[in-house]
Structure formats: C-alpha cells, structure tokens
Amino acid sequence: MEALQKELSKLESKANLSKPSSRIDDIIKLLEDAKASIQANPSSTKLQLAKLQQAATKEVDKLNHDVKEVYKGINSYSKALDKKFKSTSLEDIADLDYDAIGPLTGLVNRAVAMHLAREGKFNVAEIFMKEVQQRNTNDETNQIPTNLRAQFETMYEIVACIADGDLEKAIQWARQNEQRLNERRSRLEWELVKTKFLSIAETEGHAQAMLYGREQFSRFLDLYKFEIQQVVTGPMFVRSETITARPYPHLQTITSAEQREQLSAFFCREYCSLMGLSASSPLYLAATAGAIALPKLVKVSSIMKDKKTAWTSHNELPVEIPLPPSFTFHSIVVCPVSKEQTTEQNPPMMLPCGHVIAKESLERLTNRGVNGSTVTMKCPYCPKECKKSDAERIYL
C-alpha cells in the first residue's frame, strides 16, 4: 500500500485544477477586455482581434499543458490501482445460475435508503424510495418508518452542538430518555455531564465548575463515586505548575476536538440503539466486509476451478476471513476437539467440569449402550467423568 499512497500524493500535487481554473479566468478576462475595447472604439476591431488571438493562443497553450499534467497524474494513479488490485472477471468464478440477492431486492433497497438516512441524505433517500416504489408497489420491505427522518434530524442537530462544544441539548436528551438508557446500563449522561464539568473548569475556572458539579453530580454518586473524585480534583493538578507527576492524565485532553468526536460517536451509538438500530450502518458493514473477503474468495474460487473441486458446505466459508475487531459483534466458541466454530445447529455444550465442547463432539465422545442409554464419558481436557445428560447448552 505504500506505493499506492505515494502515487496518491503525486496525484494530489499534480492533478490540481487550480491552475487550469486560473487560466480559464485569464482567458475570460482577455475576451471581456477585447469586447470592451471594440465597443469603445469600433475602428480598432482588427487590431484588437489580432492582439486577442496572440494573447489567447498563449493562454490556451498554457491551459493545455496544465491539463496534461492533470491527466498524467490520473493515468499514473490508475495504473498503480490496476497493479495493486488486479481485476478478475466475476463471471469466471461465480455461479451465474444462482442469484443470492434477487429474492432479497426489497431488503437491499431498504438498506440503501436507511444508509442514506443515517448519513443525513434525507432528500436523496426519499427520491430513491419513490423510484423503488414506482417499480414495485406491493413490496412491503421497501418501506421505511415515516418518523425516521425527524429522529435522525434531531440526532444530527445534537451532534452538531456537541462538535461545537455545546453539550446542553445532548444532556437534555439523555435525561428525557434516562429510564431507557439505564436499562441498557449506558454511561452516556454521566460522560456528557463529566465533559461539561471539565469544559467549564478549563474555560471559566474551577470555582464555576464546582458550582455546576454540586448541582449535577449528586445523581451519579451511587454509580460513579470514584470517577467523581477524580473529575473534581483532576483540574487542580492540571493547572498546577509545580506538580510534574500529575494524576489522572486522561482528564487533560477531555475537551479536545478528538474527545468531542469520540463523544459524538458514543452519542450516535446510544441514540441509534434506542431507535432499535445498529450502531453502524448495516450496508457499510456488509460492503466493507465483502471488500475485505472478496480477494481471498476470488483466489480460492480460482484454485478450486483449476483443481476441479467444489466447496459443498452450506453457510460456511472455505477459508477463514480475518476481519477488524470492530466487526466482532458477539463472542464465538471454537470446539477444542473438532477445531470447528459452533453454530445454532452445533451449539456449544458445557460439561460439569466447566470445559466446553461442541454438541457434535459430545455426541461422538458419548458411548451408547445396546439399549440406547448414555454411559459415562471422560472430559477431553480433564479426568472428570460425566454423562451426556449432564452437559448444558451455552447461549451467546
């Protein structure tokens, strides 16, 4: 990726349209000046046109040279992209008789509209949904909640306030939804109040912050007593010039632009969760995961095609696709016996000793008598014996 980054830097420096735009402005000025001179003195038309032709030709030549530099940068970057991401025809590797998206077109359209709404592109989302509904009016999966726009508009209004350093609207919203946030054990209201306290301490002084703290912190004493002690005393150490080893260093940048961005992202996650939506756009997650997985799947498909083999398992990929930690949404269990990931059909089972294996592994390890009764088995990882009936399913 370093070579690609280098080419991108060259593109940004070479493919600069400011010069061509300036040249065009100069040509327009030449034309306007010539027009004004001819209108003022019609007898000098030939002389003015001759001067205009000479000057305009020079400017056009310069413009062509600037544009060539732009095209040169674009072509160079395109070649670097082609070299890094070699194109492969999906028709060569795909099963064209099977359309995975076809039966779910309505859900895909809804995901696109929801993504546009989440990004604040409300007008684009409305136009998109109108065109989709004109094509298929009977598909209920195309519909999105009518109050969705108003909810997202409120969210973006509050996020804009947070970005400007104004937390009052966010705090009011958190208090209006206090019960639902507490059911989720959310820290949102405390984080907002804490940030506002530190912001006041930084801009108006510790005395004003303490007045605000006395009004607000009492409601959080049961849950965040230790953090309140840090927040109240932290600003005094930050402002001290004689103390070099300051405690609570994480409080020094609490009001920075980076912290406000993190607070905005935290607010959006909690806001969307109360709306019954995921923290991130499903369309973005699916597209990103697909982009990460596609090169490996293309390579595996090519190898299988050359060896004339096929992957016969359903709902399981032929290779492991490593995804970033942000794409891990729940815990997984890999059976230590079969080395396979557990599924709904093959769930994890916990033995009385505390070790966990997959249900299919439990079935294989369990010896059945002639009459079908289950005899004792030994745990694969410890000497303790148990029966199959003693194992309990684990729900993740």
Steps between C-alpha positions, in 0.01 A plus 500: 500500500800733536544525123131581466525769765799649319310513170204658679728773636628564147144514373404756763797719404476462122127467444433845639224678310578839653744585219264406213220691673725806529595471129132490402434809709786677321359404157156625599655829616682537165173448314315751717777761466505456121123533483507820707777650283313420178177650633685814606685537165346295216767615256765303695321168458765336281782613725320377815416163343863454395620575854230274642599210273866523600431530874222238501718250312771526766248453781336201328842336453571549870156358582564189289833448676334524843224260398759251372659497844160421651438214256853373555444481877164324457645245256794429729270442798267281292793278399605472865147395594487239224837366609398475865146372445514268204160472339336162472183432310235387745333309220796261497458409865134557582212260472286701262203269550469608862392855588545554874367857499206454263245375758614770747492802270248676722719464808805621308309808382388565856860467624612758241225742602575452870869562437422825318273608785767416761747715306257793502423474124126520559401644163705241312345222712146624425565520124658154505204346682247668268673354195518156664129509594405599146659179377355274769212643702404174670834428667467599866873451562561822305323704768690693766345658813340837429639661816856392421601831341388705801692271737821519300464877456484531879807279534705704252390825662628377838822363346567840341460661842745252653753577227469870589556421868137555604385194699176635644269352234670161527463504879132593472440217255679254731281607793184467297603141419658428839294190575571331167871586521519362854344175379794475261738601782618782278762750620387766252350754741794471741754542219319810374475658845862413578618656174301816564646530852855477362418744222375755754811442711719571199318808370343662810710367785475228761269700726229524232545133419449408865170691506388296199627180662303558820182524294562200277725242664268394781289289262810298399651435844376143530657386173795730436624617840867421431490667157336808651792527742744489207303752295465748787869494599653442155478860367690632806798281412480592132523872576780461754845605374691349792370142474671306222361151561131573454240233578212425263683596177197391297315808625741745340366461145138437588382818323711456184350468151592130499311445825194682366510277193510190719216637710295565184557141383400371845183711493409372151540138613272549799248702297480234228471222757190665650358519147554126465779546247856370498782734594644494146329491164431136399564592137841645587593195708387253234677687219821540699507136612430393142784716367738342754385145427462518122871475402545183707178347370600579141834330554340194663245475218775516239694222675188285528424556135853396395486189719140429393375486857205665671410619848199300611434636851213744541508817714874463548794654313779278366769719663518720805453871423675720759294811570588804717401488869223752435322232296477261796151541640468195724711230656577183308601154620735272311474138610839383634426147379379553143668842454177625343298808591171425673170586331129492582485144368820405683488713817762512779436268792654547846600191696467486882875560530464835320662404169305577183479291183266493200186292504618278213825432684299410808295258292813333363662472843189357659481121498149360469401161635299238322179631649582859395581629846793738538800378696765714661767677299826666598555867431761549222690749717476365855449163673148579614229270366143598421195402304365664190190601691720697740617737223319832467470717192663843504313793346711788367 
